[in-house]
């Protein structure tokens, strides 16, 4: 992306937007949104989590936690002199975003999440009602994803996961399959995801590998954050693609549509994109950019 340059800068003042990626994403997954908010007069920050992409790998990746990601966000903002931000998070990035809002509400102007609502910070129970081949169950098993991913280069791993996560069905392998076997080289990339995009992701994961990415999020769901009041007290927006496979997680659609999510996030708006998949910000950047900017301008 020629419009995005990597620089170390001193950032002061308000109207700062921090983008938090999911998996198998990286800072680059926000390329369209970073340019849009910057053109609208906001400052855009999109870090790679520790152990992802351009960030250094921690000395002990297997000990990385969600709390580390929240602490890193605090450190980044303090280093840049930023007192208050909007947080825009995708997929598992919703967890550190909302944890930051719970622990530091005075520093958050609002939270936008894509594909994942706020849920109380406790271990999910999806795997209890899904087959053994459920991708999260497989990736939580120490060594299994490492062996599965290790059969391919990083670019191929990202390619396969992007294809799987772009579908409307939850990735579930048969007993004699691995998750990487659910798509092959003949399966085309989504039309909104180019070979150039894939090469960028591949190069970033070539650098970082997947060890930290498997630890956080997939092997860290049992983490205890000591949250005593799980009510989010800042404005929030959930952008949900109706063809996002996450919608089919047991109980997820009901949780969102029944109003249960708003019990924890009282000032929550929800917008559904009928054709939206798991990667709505890349699939429909103009639509998502407009929704983000509307929220930002409403809550400045």
DOVO-118855 format. One line per field, with one value per residue (C-alpha): residue in three letters; x, y, z. Coordinates in Angstrom, 2 decimals, padded with zeros to 5 digits. Layout:
BEGIN
aa ALA,...
c1 X,...
c2 Y,...
c3 Z,...
// end
This chain:
BEGIN
aa UNK,UNK,UNK,UNK,UNK,UNK,UNK,UNK,UNK,UNK,UNK,UNK,UNK,UNK,UNK,UNK,UNK,UNK,UNK,UNK,UNK,UNK,UNK,UNK,UNK,UNK,UNK,UNK,UNK,UNK,UNK,UNK,UNK,UNK,UNK,UNK,UNK,UNK,UNK,UNK,UNK,UNK,UNK,UNK,UNK,UNK,UNK,UNK,UNK,UNK,UNK,UNK,UNK,UNK,UNK,UNK,UNK,UNK,UNK,UNK,UNK,UNK,UNK,UNK,UNK,UNK,UNK,UNK,UNK,UNK,UNK,UNK,UNK,UNK,UNK,UNK,UNK,UNK,UNK,UNK,UNK,UNK,UNK,UNK,UNK,UNK,UNK,UNK,UNK,UNK,UNK,UNK,UNK,UNK,UNK,UNK,UNK,UNK,UNK,UNK,UNK,UNK,UNK,UNK,UNK,UNK,UNK,UNK,UNK,UNK,UNK,UNK,UNK,UNK,UNK,UNK,UNK,UNK,UNK,UNK,UNK,UNK,UNK,UNK,UNK,UNK,UNK,UNK,UNK,UNK,UNK,UNK,UNK,UNK,UNK,UNK,UNK,UNK,UNK,UNK,UNK,UNK,UNK,UNK,UNK,UNK,UNK,UNK,UNK,UNK,UNK,UNK,UNK,UNK,UNK,UNK,UNK,UNK,UNK,UNK,UNK,UNK,UNK,UNK,UNK,UNK,UNK,UNK,UNK,UNK,UNK,UNK,UNK,UNK,UNK,UNK,UNK,UNK,UNK,UNK,UNK,UNK,UNK,UNK,UNK,UNK,UNK,UNK,UNK,UNK,UNK,UNK,UNK,UNK,UNK,UNK,UNK,UNK,UNK,UNK,UNK,UNK,UNK,UNK,UNK,UNK,UNK,UNK,UNK,UNK,UNK,UNK,UNK,UNK,UNK,UNK,UNK,UNK,UNK,UNK,UNK,UNK,UNK,UNK,UNK,UNK,UNK,UNK,UNK,UNK,UNK,UNK,UNK,UNK,UNK,UNK,UNK,UNK,UNK,UNK,UNK,UNK,UNK,UNK,UNK,UNK,UNK,UNK,UNK,UNK,UNK,UNK,UNK,UNK,UNK,UNK,UNK,UNK,UNK,UNK,UNK,UNK,UNK,UNK,UNK,UNK,UNK,UNK,UNK,UNK,UNK,UNK,UNK,UNK,UNK,UNK,UNK,UNK,UNK,UNK,UNK,UNK,UNK,UNK,UNK,UNK,UNK,UNK,UNK,UNK,UNK,UNK,UNK,UNK,UNK,UNK,UNK,UNK,UNK,UNK
c1 000.00,001.82,-000.50,000.71,004.20,005.73,007.13,007.73,005.89,004.90,001.12,-000.65,-004.27,-007.57,-009.34,-007.05,-008.30,-006.53,-007.23,-006.82,-006.61,-007.78,-006.30,-004.92,-004.84,-002.18,-002.00,-002.41,-005.99,-006.96,-005.30,-008.57,-009.82,-006.53,-006.50,-010.21,-010.01,-006.76,-008.34,-011.22,-008.85,-008.27,-004.95,-004.81,-002.70,-002.66,-000.18,000.75,000.28,003.43,004.62,002.63,004.03,006.37,006.36,009.08,008.44,008.32,011.06,008.47,005.59,003.85,003.35,001.75,-001.68,-004.58,-003.52,-000.18,-002.01,-003.95,-000.75,000.97,-001.87,-001.51,002.24,001.81,-000.65,001.48,004.57,002.74,001.20,-002.36,-004.87,-008.08,-008.89,-011.51,-010.90,-011.84,-011.39,-011.94,-012.53,-010.65,-009.39,-012.77,-011.50,-008.49,-010.55,-013.36,-010.98,-009.24,-012.64,-013.54,-010.27,-009.64,-013.04,-011.72,-009.35,-011.97,-014.25,-015.96,-015.51,-016.36,-016.09,-016.49,-017.80,-017.60,-019.72,-018.73,-019.12,-018.27,-014.56,-014.93,-014.00,-016.29,-018.28,-018.81,-016.66,-018.98,-021.71,-019.57,-017.73,-014.18,-012.97,-014.06,-011.12,-010.74,-010.72,-008.03,-005.89,-006.14,-004.48,-000.73,001.32,-001.56,-001.85,001.94,002.15,-000.75,000.62,004.17,003.36,003.09,004.74,003.21,001.63,-000.25,-001.45,-002.86,-004.38,-006.19,-007.49,-008.72,-010.66,-012.13,-013.03,-014.64,-017.28,-020.54,-019.96,-017.89,-014.62,-014.90,-012.60,-013.45,-011.71,-009.09,-008.56,-006.67,-008.01,-005.55,-007.03,-010.41,-009.23,-006.66,-004.58,-007.39,-009.75,-009.77,-009.14,-012.10,-012.48,-011.68,-008.38,-005.56,-002.40,-000.53,-002.49,-001.70,001.99,002.02,000.42,002.74,005.85,004.68,003.91,007.18,008.81,006.71,005.55,002.34,003.50,002.27,-000.86,-001.88,-001.32,-003.36,-006.19,-006.78,-004.94,-005.71,-009.49,-009.29,-007.44,-008.89,-008.94,-010.40,-013.35,-015.92,-018.21,-018.54,-020.65,-019.10,-019.76,-018.69,-020.55,-020.15,-021.01,-021.11,-020.85,-021.99,-021.89,-024.92,-022.78,-020.03,-019.50,-019.22,-022.95,-023.37,-021.48,-023.95,-026.06,-024.29,-027.13,-029.59,-027.16,-026.84,-030.41,-032.24,-030.75,-028.58,-025.44,-026.90,-027.26,-023.47,-023.04,-026.03,-024.94,-024.55,-025.75,-025.76,-025.62,-026.06,-024.51,-026.62,-023.76,-021.01,-018.58,-015.97,-013.71,-016.22,-013.62,-011.73,-014.76,-016.77,-014.34,-016.42,-019.46,-017.46,-015.49,-018.72,-020.09,-016.88,-016.70,-020.36,-019.69,-016.49,-018.08,-021.08,-018.96,-016.08
c2 000.00,003.12,005.34,003.78,004.39,002.95,005.70,006.39,009.60,011.61,011.67,014.18,015.17,013.49,011.86,008.85,005.52,002.29,-000.78,-004.23,-007.18,-010.78,-014.02,-014.75,-011.03,-008.44,-004.64,-004.83,-006.09,-002.51,-000.93,000.42,001.77,003.42,005.52,006.39,007.63,009.49,011.26,012.23,013.92,011.17,009.62,005.92,003.44,-000.26,-002.31,-005.92,-007.78,-009.07,-012.13,-011.20,-009.80,-006.85,-007.01,-008.87,-012.42,-012.59,-014.65,-017.23,-017.15,-019.98,-017.68,-014.80,-013.74,-011.48,-009.34,-008.82,-007.42,-004.99,-003.95,-003.45,-001.19,000.91,001.13,002.17,004.93,006.17,006.20,008.22,010.57,009.58,009.94,008.80,006.66,004.99,001.24,-000.68,-004.42,-007.47,-011.09,-011.96,-008.36,-007.65,-009.17,-006.88,-003.92,-004.50,-005.40,-002.09,-000.35,-002.15,-001.36,002.10,003.59,007.13,006.49,005.18,007.33,004.29,000.72,-000.77,-004.51,-006.50,-010.06,-010.60,-008.93,-008.34,-011.50,-011.75,-012.65,-016.32,-019.53,-020.10,-023.32,-023.63,-026.75,-028.60,-028.73,-028.94,-031.94,-032.80,-031.43,-027.87,-025.70,-023.99,-027.35,-028.58,-025.45,-025.52,-028.93,-028.39,-029.42,-030.29,-026.99,-026.68,-030.03,-029.14,-025.71,-027.04,-029.01,-025.71,-022.33,-019.37,-017.96,-021.21,-021.38,-017.85,-018.60,-021.67,-019.96,-016.96,-019.26,-021.24,-018.19,-016.48,-019.20,-019.13,-022.55,-023.20,-024.96,-028.50,-031.35,-035.01,-037.37,-038.31,-034.73,-031.69,-028.16,-027.31,-030.20,-028.44,-026.38,-027.12,-025.26,-025.33,-023.38,-019.73,-016.82,-014.58,-011.99,-009.09,-010.67,-010.42,-012.40,-009.23,-009.10,-012.75,-012.18,-009.37,-011.58,-014.45,-012.30,-011.00,-014.47,-015.75,-013.33,-014.06,-017.64,-018.83,-019.81,-016.70,-016.54,-020.02,-019.12,-015.91,-016.31,-020.04,-021.34,-018.43,-018.54,-019.70,-016.58,-014.92,-011.13,-010.37,-008.52,-007.83,-005.53,-006.71,-003.75,-001.69,001.99,003.50,003.81,000.76,-000.52,-004.11,-004.63,-008.17,-009.90,-012.14,-014.69,-014.67,-018.23,-016.91,-016.24,-020.04,-020.59,-022.19,-019.47,-016.57,-015.36,-015.51,-013.73,-010.85,-010.60,-011.22,-008.14,-010.14,-008.46,-005.07,-006.13,-005.96,-003.04,-000.75,001.86,-000.69,-000.29,-003.29,-003.11,-006.22,-006.52,-009.09,-010.26,-009.72,-012.53,-012.81,-010.27,-007.47,-004.71,-006.18,-007.50,-004.24,-001.51,001.44,000.31,-000.45,002.80,004.79,002.99,003.57,007.25,007.80,006.32,008.30,011.59,010.94,010.31,012.79
c3 000.00,-001.20,000.86,004.13,005.46,008.62,010.83,014.50,015.34,018.39,018.60,020.82,021.22,020.56,017.61,017.55,016.20,017.13,014.99,016.55,014.17,014.43,013.08,010.52,010.06,010.73,010.69,006.89,007.22,008.17,005.13,003.70,007.04,008.03,004.87,005.22,008.82,008.16,005.19,007.50,009.93,012.48,013.45,012.63,014.60,013.73,015.75,015.23,018.50,020.15,018.26,015.15,011.92,012.39,016.20,018.04,019.16,022.97,024.64,025.72,023.21,025.04,028.03,026.12,027.41,026.52,029.47,027.73,024.68,026.87,028.66,025.31,024.17,027.32,026.73,023.08,023.95,026.84,024.63,021.99,024.53,023.61,026.42,024.73,021.70,019.63,019.37,016.23,016.60,014.48,015.50,018.73,018.83,020.42,023.66,024.27,023.00,025.48,028.29,027.73,027.83,031.08,032.82,031.32,030.40,030.83,027.91,025.47,023.33,021.83,020.64,017.27,016.75,013.56,013.64,017.41,020.10,023.69,025.73,029.43,029.76,030.59,028.73,025.73,025.61,021.87,021.61,023.99,021.35,018.22,016.76,017.74,014.40,015.26,014.25,017.64,019.43,017.06,017.39,021.18,021.23,021.81,018.81,016.50,014.63,014.59,012.78,010.48,009.55,009.35,006.19,004.28,003.98,005.80,002.66,002.03,005.63,005.44,002.04,003.34,006.48,004.51,002.21,005.11,007.19,004.19,004.02,005.93,007.51,010.62,009.67,011.00,009.94,009.80,012.18,009.59,008.38,009.56,009.21,006.44,004.42,004.13,001.16,-001.52,-004.07,-006.65,-004.40,-005.54,-003.21,-002.38,-005.18,-002.82,-001.67,-004.21,-004.67,-003.69,-000.44,000.20,-000.46,002.11,004.75,003.87,004.29,007.66,009.01,007.56,009.96,013.03,012.56,014.23,017.70,019.51,017.33,018.47,022.11,021.87,021.19,020.96,024.02,026.34,026.70,030.32,031.41,034.51,034.19,037.59,036.06,038.78,036.79,033.17,032.06,029.26,029.91,026.59,023.26,021.04,017.60,016.34,012.59,011.85,008.49,008.10,006.24,008.86,010.08,013.65,013.48,013.51,016.74,019.15,020.74,019.00,016.78,019.65,021.99,019.53,018.26,021.54,023.18,025.59,024.25,025.17,028.78,028.98,026.57,027.17,024.59,021.78,018.21,015.88,012.10,009.95,006.49,004.56,002.32,004.85,005.62,008.37,006.63,006.01,006.30,003.35,001.49,001.59,002.62,001.41,003.40,006.54,006.25,006.13,009.20,011.13,010.21,011.12,014.57,015.08,014.08,016.31,019.39,019.05
// end
